[in-house]
C-alpha cells in the first residue's frame, strides 16, 4: 500500500468515458462506478492512493526525476532552452496540454461519492482512517488547483462533477480572480486538516496535517507576493488592463483593497509556516560537511535525498517510495553518477552561494577562485561544498561488485562538456550529487529506487521568514532571525556564517546581477535584506523544483527583455579547466562542441552551435510569459454561438492574442 500501486474501478472513468465536448474536461459521472463501490475503508484508501500517483510529484524512469524541475531558470540549464526564453517561438494554439482538468474532475467526483456515503454511514471500517483518506483527497484538489493557478492565474472554481449539460458547463467556465482561487485552495487545505488525524502515518509516506499547513503557507506566500509585485498590472484583479474586468464586473477584494488582500495572504503564510516550523525546528538535519568517500563515512544532510527510505528522518514531511521488487523504479542514481542527465547547474547559482564566513564571494576574507571546480567549493557555503561534484571524488563505493549496476562511475571524471549525448554529457560542466547513494546496485539503467522527497520542514522556516518580512519590513520582527540562524546552522555554517546580518552588511546589490532573484519588475532590488532572504531560499532549495515559482511570484524575469543573458557554466577559457580538453572546437558552426570565448569565458551550452540558433543573442522574455495562454478551442466551445470568441465567458491572459499560432504581443 505504501507504494500507491493500486488500480480500482472508481478511477476507470479517466479512460472509459469520453464526453462529446471538453468544456473544462468535465465528464458526466453516470455509469462510472458501481453503486456499491464506496462501502469499505480499503476502497476509500484505494481512491486516495491512486491520487498519489496521478497528482503528486515523482521521479520519472529515464531522467534525473524531480531534480530537473528547476531547469529553464537561472539556476539550472537544460540542453535546449524553453520557448519561454524566445521572443516569438511560444505561440497560441487551439489546444493546450496544461489546460487539463482531469485531476480536478476526478477528485470532485470521488469527494461527492465519499462524503455522501460517509454521511449515510454506509462505509464500513475505522472512521478515523476513512476521514484521513477523505482529507487527503481534499489536499489533492488543492494541489491540482495550485498547479493550474501557477500556469494560468484566474480560473473557474469547480467543486463538483458536472452533468453533461451545455448550459451548466458553459456557466462553470467563468474564470474567478486569482486571489479568489488562492482563497479556495487555502479553504480546501483547512478542510483537509479537519479530516486528517495528526500523526496518522509515522513513516510520512501519506499526507498529514503538517503537510497541509506547509502547503498552505506556500500557496499563501505565492499569492501575497504575486499581488504585491504585479500591483497595477493586468496580472492582478482590478489592475490596469486586467482582462477579467468585463467578465467580473463589480468585483471587489474580500479584504477591501489590493494591499489588504496581499496582507491577508502574507499573514496566512506566516501563521501556517510558524505552526510547522515550531514543531519541527528541533528535528532538522544538520550538514556535517562530509562528502562520503568510503564505507563508514556519512552525511545525514546528503542522506535526506540519497537513500531508499526516508523513514525516521524527522525533517521529511512527505516522501515517495520506490521498490526494486515491485518494479517501481527511477533513474536517479544513474543521473548522479554522471552528468545529471539533461540538467546542468549554472554559474549564476554557484556564485550566489556565500563563502564560509557568511559573506558574498566578492567581499570575503576568503578568495573565490573558479579556475577549477575543486577551488570553486573551497571555503564555501557547506551546502554547495557537499552538493557540487568535484573531479576525483569517489561517486560509488557501495556494492561495487554488483554486476547488475551498469551505469556507474567510481570517481567523478573531468566533466564531459563536449559530449552532446544526453546520458553521458555534462551540459554546463557543473553537476550535483543530490539523491546520490554511492551504491552501484542502484545503477542499472532505469533501475534506481532512490526516494523522492516532496515536502520537508525547512521550507516552513523560509516561508515564515519571507512572509513576516513582507509584512513588517523589519529583520527583528517575530521569529525571523531565530529561524534564519537555524537554517544556517543546519546548512553547516559556523562562526560569523551563522549570522544573516553579516551577510546583509557585506552585500553590494550592484554585484548581485547574475541572480535573477535580485530583480523585481526589471530593476535590481535596493533592499539587501529582502534579496538575502531570496538568496537563502535559492541556496537551500537546490534542485527542489521551487525556482520558477519563486521567480514568477517575485516578478524576476522581465529584466531579460531589455538585457538578454546566456546561461553559463564552468569557467572554461583561460583557466586550468581549458587544459582538461584536447578536442575543443569553438567556431560556432555545427561542428562546435563548446561555446566561443568571445561570447563568454564561461561555457555557454545554448550557443555552441550558432547556425540558425534562436537563442544566439541570449535568453530573453516577454511580459505575457508570466502566465500561459489559454487554448483557443475553449473559447469557441464555451461561446454562446460556438463561433464568436467574444461571446465566451472566458478571457485570454494578458498580452496573449486570441488568434491561432500567434506570438505574445509584449
C-alpha positions as a printed Julia matrix, in Angstrom:
666×3 Matrix{Float64}:
   0.0    0.0     0.0
   2.85   2.37    0.78
   3.81   2.46   -2.9
   0.39   3.63   -4.06
   0.3    0.93   -6.73
  -3.42   0.34   -6.73
  -5.86   0.07   -9.58
  -9.52   0.19   -8.86
 -12.73   0.58  -10.71
 -13.57   4.01   -9.32
 -10.96   5.76  -11.43
 -11.72   3.83  -14.59
 -13.63   6.96  -15.57
 -10.37   8.54  -16.64
 -10.12   6.28  -19.66
 -13.52   4.72  -20.14
 -15.78   7.72  -20.6
 -15.48  10.33  -23.31
 -17.74  13.33  -23.29
 -18.99  14.8   -26.55
 -17.46  18.12  -25.53
 -14.48  19.16  -23.48
 -15.66  22.18  -21.52
 -13.06  22.12  -18.77
 -12.97  18.35  -19.43
 -15.94  17.92  -17.11
 -17.24  14.47  -17.99
 -20.6   13.13  -16.78
 -20.42  10.93  -13.68
 -23.1    8.49  -14.77
 -22.17   4.84  -15.31
 -18.66   5.32  -13.96
 -18.67   3.09  -10.92
 -20.97   0.54   -9.33
 -23.21   1.9    -6.61
 -21.69  -0.44   -4.03
 -18.06   0.51   -4.57
 -17.61   3.09   -1.8
 -18.63   0.81    1.03
 -15.42  -0.12    2.85
 -12.35   1.53    4.32
  -9.97  -0.23    1.96
 -11.9    1.08   -1.06
 -11.68   4.64    0.25
  -7.95   4.17    0.79
  -7.62   2.88   -2.76
  -9.21   6.07   -4.08
  -6.74   8.21   -2.12
  -3.78   6.03   -3.08
  -4.43   6.47   -6.77
  -4.21  10.24   -6.49
  -0.69   9.98   -5.06
   0.27   8.61   -8.47
  -1.84  10.95  -10.55
  -1.25  14.27   -8.8
   1.83  14.27   -6.56
   5.4   14.73   -7.89
   7.55  11.7    -8.57
  10.72  10.66  -10.36
  10.47   9.59  -13.98
  12.04   6.39  -15.23
  14.74   7.71  -17.57
  15.99  11.05  -16.29
  17.06  12.95  -13.15
  13.48  12.95  -11.93
  12.13  15.89   -9.98
  15.64  17.34   -9.76
  15.17  18.6   -13.33
  12.16  20.73  -12.34
  14.37  23.79  -11.83
  15.62  23.57  -15.42
  14.97  26.63  -17.57
  15.6   29.09  -14.77
  18.75  30.92  -13.73
  19.91  28.03  -11.54
  19.72  25.06  -13.92
  20.01  24.73  -17.69
  18.55  22.08  -19.93
  20.29  21.24  -23.18
  17.74  23.19  -25.22
  16.15  26.31  -23.7
  12.41  26.56  -23.19
  10.45  28.59  -25.72
   9.67  30.96  -22.84
  13.16  32.39  -23.39
  12.48  33.28  -27.03
  10.89  36.4   -28.42
   8.36  34.66  -30.66
   8.65  30.85  -30.58
   5.97  30.48  -27.9
   2.63  30.85  -29.68
  -1.06  30.41  -29.1
  -2.71  27.17  -30.13
  -6.11  25.57  -30.4
  -5.23  23.05  -27.72
  -3.06  23.3   -24.64
  -1.96  20.2   -22.76
  -1.51  22.04  -19.47
  -5.15  23.22  -19.54
  -6.13  19.86  -18.14
  -8.94  19.44  -15.64
  -8.94  15.67  -15.43
  -7.48  15.52  -11.94
  -9.86  18.15  -10.59
 -12.81  16.39  -12.19
 -11.81  13.03  -10.73
 -11.27  14.47   -7.26
 -14.64  16.21   -7.36
 -16.38  13.01   -8.36
 -14.67  10.95   -5.65
 -15.35  13.53   -2.93
 -19.03  13.72   -3.79
 -19.39   9.96   -3.59
 -17.35   9.52   -0.43
 -18.9   12.37    1.55
 -22.38  11.16    0.65
 -21.61   7.59    1.73
 -19.9    8.78    4.91
 -22.91  10.9     5.87
 -25.15   7.87    5.33
 -22.9    5.72    7.5
 -22.57   3.41    4.52
 -18.79   2.91    4.68
 -17.59   0.09    6.91
 -14.31   0.29    8.78
 -12.39   2.64   11.07
 -13.97   6.1    10.75
 -10.71   7.84   11.73
  -8.96   6.16    8.83
 -11.81   6.87    6.44
 -11.78  10.55    7.36
  -7.99  10.64    6.93
  -8.28   9.43    3.35
 -11.05  11.91    2.56
  -8.85  14.67    3.99
  -6.06  13.57    1.67
  -8.41  13.85   -1.29
  -9.24  17.45   -0.31
  -5.49  18.07   -0.28
  -5.16  16.61   -3.78
  -7.76  19.04   -5.09
  -5.82  21.92   -3.53
  -2.56  20.66   -5.05
  -4.07  20.19   -8.53
  -5.64  23.65   -8.39
  -2.37  25.3    -7.36
  -0.63  23.81  -10.37
  -3.3   25.37  -12.6
  -3.14  28.67  -10.7
   0.6   28.99  -11.29
   0.14  28.39  -15.01
  -3.0   30.39  -15.77
  -3.84  32.75  -12.91
  -7.61  33.33  -12.89
  -9.53  30.03  -13.02
 -13.04  28.61  -12.88
 -13.73  27.24   -9.4
 -15.34  23.83   -9.79
 -16.35  21.81   -6.75
 -18.49  19.08   -8.26
 -18.51  16.63  -11.15
 -20.81  18.46  -13.53
 -23.62  16.93  -15.59
 -23.32  16.66  -19.35
 -25.4   19.78  -19.84
 -24.14  22.55  -22.09
 -25.67  25.43  -20.14
 -24.23  24.16  -16.86
 -20.81  23.55  -18.35
 -20.62  26.95  -20.01
 -21.65  28.71  -16.8
 -18.97  26.8   -14.92
 -16.31  28.16  -17.28
 -16.38  31.61  -15.68
 -12.87  32.44  -14.51
 -12.58  33.76  -10.97
  -9.84  36.24   -9.93
  -6.56  34.57   -8.97
  -6.79  35.63   -5.32
 -10.23  34.03   -5.06
  -8.74  30.83   -6.45
  -5.96  31.01   -3.86
  -8.55  31.51   -1.11
 -10.4   28.45   -2.43
  -7.19  26.4    -2.3
  -6.49  27.52    1.26
 -10.04  26.64    2.26
  -9.54  23.14    0.84
  -6.35  22.75    2.85
  -8.1   23.87    6.04
 -10.86  21.35    5.35
  -8.3   18.64    4.66
  -6.71  19.28    8.05
 -10.04  18.9     9.85
 -10.5   15.44    8.35
  -6.98  14.16    8.91
  -5.53  12.79   12.14
  -2.29  14.33   13.38
   0.42  11.67   13.41
  -1.61   9.21   11.33
   1.39   7.88    9.38
   4.7    7.72   11.24
   6.62   6.93    8.05
   5.47  10.17    6.39
   4.51   8.48    3.14
   0.99   9.85    3.46
  -0.23  13.44    3.51
  -0.6   14.83    7.01
  -1.99  17.83    8.82
   1.51  19.31    8.82
   1.86  18.82    5.06
  -1.43  20.65    4.58
  -0.19  23.52    6.77
   3.15  23.72    4.97
   1.49  23.72    1.56
  -0.95  26.34    2.8
   1.99  28.59    3.64
   3.42  28.03    0.15
   0.17  28.91   -1.6
  -0.43  31.99    0.56
   3.15  33.24    0.14
   2.83  32.81   -3.61
  -0.35  34.84   -3.84
   0.77  37.55   -1.42
   3.93  38.01   -3.47
   2.06  37.96   -6.77
  -0.42  40.63   -5.69
   2.4   42.79   -4.3
   4.83  42.57   -7.18
   2.29  42.78  -10.0
   0.19  45.53   -8.4
  -1.32  47.83  -11.02
  -0.67  45.44  -13.91
  -3.09  43.26  -15.92
  -1.9   40.26  -13.91
  -3.91  41.15  -10.79
  -7.64  41.83  -10.31
  -8.61  45.46  -10.96
  -5.12  46.2   -12.29
  -4.72  48.39  -15.36
  -5.83  46.33  -18.34
  -6.91  43.29  -16.31
  -8.63  41.11  -18.95
 -11.12  39.8   -16.39
 -12.64  43.21  -15.7
 -15.65  42.85  -18.03
 -16.44  39.25  -17.1
 -16.07  40.03  -13.37
 -17.87  43.36  -13.42
 -18.24  44.95   -9.99
 -15.57  42.79   -8.4
 -14.09  43.98   -5.1
 -11.47  42.38   -2.88
 -12.86  40.45    0.12
 -10.44  42.34    2.36
 -11.3   45.73    0.88
  -8.21  46.53   -1.2
  -5.27  45.01   -3.04
  -2.89  45.89   -0.2
  -5.17  44.32    2.39
  -5.55  41.24    0.23
  -1.78  40.8    -0.02
  -1.55  41.35    3.73
  -4.14  38.62    4.32
  -2.09  36.14    2.32
   1.21  37.06    3.98
  -0.39  36.75    7.41
  -1.86  33.39    6.44
   1.51  32.2     5.14
   3.38  33.3     8.26
   0.87  31.74   10.66
   0.73  28.38    8.86
   4.51  28.25    8.42
   5.1   29.08   12.09
   2.95  26.14   13.19
   5.12  23.74   11.21
   8.42  25.45   11.91
   7.98  25.43   15.68
   7.02  21.76   15.64
   9.96  20.57   13.53
  12.8   23.05   14.07
  14.4   20.66   16.57
  14.23  17.81   14.05
  16.03  19.45   11.15
  19.06  17.64    9.79
  22.49  19.24   10.1
  25.01  19.16    7.25
  28.29  17.89    8.76
  30.26  18.89    5.67
  31.35  15.34    4.84
  31.3   14.02    1.29
  31.41  10.26    1.96
  34.27   8.58    0.13
  34.3    5.14    1.74
  32.23   2.81    3.9
  31.8    4.19    7.41
  31.59   7.81    6.26
  28.24   9.56    6.13
  26.47  12.91    5.99
  22.86  12.92    7.27
  22.12  16.01    5.17
  23.08  14.28    1.91
  21.13  11.24    3.04
  17.88  13.2     3.19
  17.76  12.6    -0.57
  20.45   9.97   -1.16
  18.61   6.99    0.29
  15.99   4.38   -0.5
  13.95   5.2     2.61
  13.2    8.43    4.47
  11.54   6.61    7.37
  12.75   8.13   10.63
  14.03  11.36    9.06
  12.2   13.97   11.13
  12.66  16.79    8.65
  10.88  14.95    5.82
   7.13  15.53    5.95
   6.23  13.63    2.78
   8.24  11.36    0.53
   7.59   8.87   -2.24
   8.98   5.35   -2.02
  10.2    3.17   -4.9
  10.74  -0.57   -4.97
  13.0   -2.87   -6.96
  10.95  -5.95   -6.08
   7.75  -4.33   -7.38
   9.44  -2.81  -10.41
   8.63   0.74   -9.35
  11.94   2.4   -10.13
  13.65   5.52  -11.46
  17.0    6.62  -12.89
  18.28   8.9   -10.13
  21.47   7.02   -9.26
  22.44   6.78  -12.92
  21.94  10.54  -13.26
  24.09  11.47  -10.25
  26.86   9.05  -11.16
  27.34  11.01  -14.37
  26.26  14.45  -15.62
  22.73  14.64  -14.18
  21.02  13.57  -17.45
  19.55  16.64  -19.02
  20.36  19.3   -16.48
  23.34  21.44  -15.58
  23.88  23.77  -12.65
  24.77  27.32  -13.72
  27.43  29.83  -12.82
  24.63  32.09  -11.6
  23.7   29.56   -8.93
  27.26  28.67   -7.96
  28.35  32.27   -7.47
  25.4   33.27   -5.25
  26.45  30.77   -2.58
  28.31  32.55    0.2
  31.83  31.96    1.38
  32.3   30.06    4.65
  32.34  33.32    6.65
  28.82  34.14    5.5
  29.92  36.84    3.06
  29.45  37.05   -0.72
  32.29  35.9    -2.98
  33.3   39.5    -3.76
  33.53  40.7    -0.15
  35.03  37.91    1.94
  38.25  37.22    3.81
  38.45  34.12    1.62
  39.39  34.4    -2.05
  36.96  32.97   -4.56
  38.66  31.08   -7.38
  36.68  29.42  -10.17
  39.64  28.23  -12.25
  38.95  24.65  -11.11
  35.84  23.03   -9.67
  37.79  21.91   -6.59
  38.63  25.56   -5.91
  35.03  26.65   -6.52
  33.86  24.65   -3.48
  36.78  25.65   -1.23
  35.73  27.74    1.79
  32.15  27.97    0.55
  28.63  27.55    1.9
  28.72  23.96    3.21
  25.63  23.07    1.15
  27.45  23.81   -2.1
  30.62  22.12   -0.85
  28.84  18.77   -0.41
  26.4   19.0    -3.34
  28.68  20.1    -6.19
  30.62  17.18   -7.63
  34.4   17.6    -7.97
  36.63  15.62  -10.38
  38.48  12.9    -8.48
  35.88  12.46   -5.76
  34.51   8.95   -5.25
  31.0    8.57   -6.62
  30.48   4.91   -5.84
  31.89   2.71   -3.08
  28.97   0.52   -2.04
  28.32  -2.87   -3.67
  30.9   -2.16   -6.36
  30.98  -5.85   -7.34
  27.25  -5.91   -8.1
  27.17  -6.67  -11.82
  23.54  -5.51  -12.06
  24.74  -1.93  -11.77
  25.94  -0.91  -15.21
  25.82   2.9   -15.32
  28.2    3.93  -12.56
  31.37   5.95  -12.22
  33.75   5.06   -9.43
  35.35   8.5    -9.37
  34.0   11.75  -10.74
  35.66  12.49  -14.09
  36.53  15.76  -15.72
  33.09  16.97  -16.85
  32.46  15.88  -20.42
  31.11  19.14  -21.8
  31.93  18.22  -25.42
  29.64  15.17  -25.43
  26.15  16.01  -26.69
  24.79  12.65  -25.56
  22.01  13.24  -23.06
  23.12  10.5   -20.69
  26.88  10.99  -20.71
  27.34  14.68  -21.41
  27.71  17.47  -18.83
  25.61  20.4   -20.01
  27.29  23.24  -18.09
  30.28  21.38  -16.64
  28.77  21.66  -13.17
  26.95  18.58  -11.84
  25.43  17.91   -8.43
  25.06  14.81   -6.28
  21.6   15.41   -4.83
  19.99  11.99   -4.5
  23.27  10.04   -4.62
  23.51   6.87   -2.51
  27.05   5.91   -3.64
  25.63   2.44   -4.35
  26.4    0.56   -7.57
  23.45  -1.81   -7.09
  21.14   1.1    -7.93
  22.83   1.98  -11.22
  21.13  -0.35  -13.67
  19.58   1.73  -16.43
  16.16   2.67  -15.05
  16.91   0.5   -12.03
  17.29   3.04   -9.25
  14.82   3.13   -6.38
  16.04   6.3    -4.71
  13.39   8.24   -2.78
  11.55  11.32   -3.96
  11.28  13.98   -1.25
   8.1   16.02   -1.73
   7.85  18.24    1.37
  10.38  18.99    4.09
  10.05  21.15    7.17
  12.87  23.58    6.35
  10.56  25.22    3.83
   8.31  26.32    6.7
  11.13  28.36    8.25
  11.96  30.06    4.98
   8.31  30.7     4.11
   7.83  32.34    7.51
  10.95  34.48    7.15
   9.83  35.92    3.83
   6.16  36.36    4.71
   6.93  38.04    8.05
   9.46  40.36    6.43
   7.0   41.32    3.69
   4.51  42.23    6.41
   6.82  44.26    8.63
   9.98  45.09    6.64
  11.84  44.51    9.91
  14.59  41.93   10.34
  13.89  41.83   14.08
  10.21  41.06   13.64
   8.79  37.88   15.15
  10.97  34.8    14.69
  12.79  35.86   11.54
  16.3   35.81   12.99
  15.67  32.71   15.09
  14.56  30.73   12.08
  17.19  32.16    9.76
  20.01  31.24   12.13
  18.51  27.77   12.41
  18.58  27.35    8.63
  22.22  28.46    8.58
  23.1   26.1    11.44
  21.57  23.15    9.6
  23.33  24.2     6.42
  26.59  23.66    8.29
  27.77  27.23    8.83
  29.76  28.11   11.93
  31.04  31.38   13.41
  30.12  34.54   11.52
  28.47  32.43    8.83
  25.59  31.76   11.21
  24.63  35.43   11.34
  22.47  36.7     8.45
  23.33  40.27    9.46
  26.95  39.6     8.48
  25.75  38.63    5.01
  23.44  41.6     4.69
  26.13  44.08    5.73
  28.55  42.64    3.17
  26.06  42.63    0.26
  26.55  45.02   -2.65
  23.42  44.82   -4.8
  25.26  46.15   -7.85
  27.33  42.94   -7.81
  24.42  40.51   -7.5
  23.07  40.89  -11.01
  23.7   37.29  -12.12
  20.99  36.17   -9.7
  17.59  36.76  -11.3
  16.08  36.8    -7.83
  17.87  40.11   -7.28
  15.32  41.74   -9.6
  11.68  42.75   -9.36
   9.86  44.42  -12.26
  13.07  44.65  -14.25
  15.04  46.53  -11.61
  17.65  45.39   -9.11
  16.35  45.38   -5.55
  17.54  48.16   -3.29
  16.81  46.14   -0.13
  19.69  43.76    0.71
  17.62  42.08    3.43
  14.9   41.04    1.02
  17.49  39.95   -1.52
  19.3   37.76    1.01
  16.02  36.15    2.06
  15.59  35.24   -1.61
  19.22  34.1    -1.85
  18.8   31.8     1.15
  15.8   30.11   -0.47
  17.7   29.54   -3.67
  20.71  28.03   -1.91
  18.63  25.81    0.38
  16.25  24.56   -2.29
  18.86  23.4    -4.8
  17.09  21.3    -7.48
  13.86  21.05   -5.45
  11.58  22.49   -8.11
  10.62  25.79   -6.47
  12.72  28.21   -8.51
  10.38  29.03  -11.39
   7.51  29.55   -8.96
   9.67  31.93   -6.91
  10.95  33.89   -9.91
   7.43  34.38  -11.22
   5.89  35.5    -7.94
   8.81  37.88   -7.42
   8.38  39.19  -10.99
  12.03  38.39  -11.61
  12.15  37.53  -15.32
  11.42  40.71  -17.23
  14.89  42.24  -16.94
  15.69  39.74  -19.71
  13.53  41.79  -22.07
  16.0   44.66  -22.21
  19.12  42.64  -21.41
  19.13  39.03  -22.62
  21.68  36.77  -20.94
  23.43  33.49  -21.63
  23.18  30.51  -19.33
  26.79  30.0   -18.23
  28.59  27.05  -16.71
  32.21  26.43  -15.77
  34.96  28.99  -16.33
  36.34  27.25  -19.39
  38.56  29.7   -21.23
  41.85  30.91  -19.79
  41.8   28.6   -16.75
  43.12  25.21  -15.73
  39.87  23.73  -16.96
  40.65  24.66  -20.56
  43.65  22.3   -20.37
  41.38  19.41  -19.4
  40.24  19.13  -23.01
  42.24  18.37  -26.14
  39.37  18.34  -28.63
  37.73  21.72  -28.2
  36.05  23.17  -31.29
  34.6   26.64  -30.8
  33.93  28.2   -34.19
  30.16  28.49  -33.8
  29.41  26.03  -36.62
  27.56  22.73  -36.4
  30.96  21.15  -35.7
  31.42  23.11  -32.48
  31.4   21.29  -29.16
  31.86  24.31  -26.84
  30.89  27.96  -26.94
  33.17  30.68  -28.24
  35.42  32.66  -25.94
  34.26  35.94  -27.49
  30.78  35.23  -26.13
  32.0   34.48  -22.62
  34.95  32.96  -20.79
  32.33  30.68  -19.25
  30.93  27.74  -21.18
  27.51  28.66  -22.62
  25.8   25.45  -23.71
  22.94  27.05  -25.62
  25.19  28.86  -28.12
  27.68  26.16  -29.02
  26.18  25.94  -32.49
  25.27  29.42  -33.72
  23.76  28.22  -37.01
  20.04  29.06  -37.11
  20.09  29.43  -33.35
  17.0   31.14  -31.93
  18.93  31.91  -28.73
  22.08  33.3   -30.34
  21.59  36.67  -28.67
  20.79  35.19  -25.27
  17.74  34.23  -23.26
  15.03  36.88  -23.43
  11.47  37.27  -22.13
   8.02  38.66  -22.89
   5.66  40.03  -20.22
   2.97  37.61  -21.36
   5.14  34.67  -20.35
   4.37  35.06  -16.65
   1.17  33.16  -17.5
   0.38  30.64  -20.21
  -2.1   31.35  -22.99
  -5.47  29.63  -22.76
  -6.26  27.18  -25.57
  -8.36  28.92  -28.17
 -10.64  25.91  -28.63
 -12.05  26.55  -25.16
 -13.3   29.99  -26.21
 -15.28  28.53  -29.09
 -16.63  25.64  -27.06
 -17.94  27.99  -24.39
 -19.15  30.72  -26.77
 -22.92  31.14  -26.95
 -22.91  30.53  -30.71
 -19.73  28.38  -30.8
 -18.24  30.66  -33.44
 -17.63  34.07  -31.87
 -14.94  34.15  -29.2
 -16.26  37.35  -27.65
 -19.44  35.57  -26.55
 -17.49  33.16  -24.37
 -17.46  33.68  -20.59
 -13.71  33.07  -20.73
 -10.97  35.61  -21.42
  -7.37  35.36  -22.58
  -4.39  36.04  -20.33
  -2.54  39.38  -20.52
  -0.73  40.13  -23.78
  -1.74  36.83  -25.42
  -3.85  37.12  -28.59
  -6.96  35.09  -29.39
  -5.76  34.03  -32.83
  -4.08  30.71  -33.52
  -0.31  30.42  -33.87
   0.45  33.98  -32.82
   3.27  35.15  -30.52
   2.74  37.22  -27.41
   2.02  40.89  -28.03
   4.55  42.06  -25.46
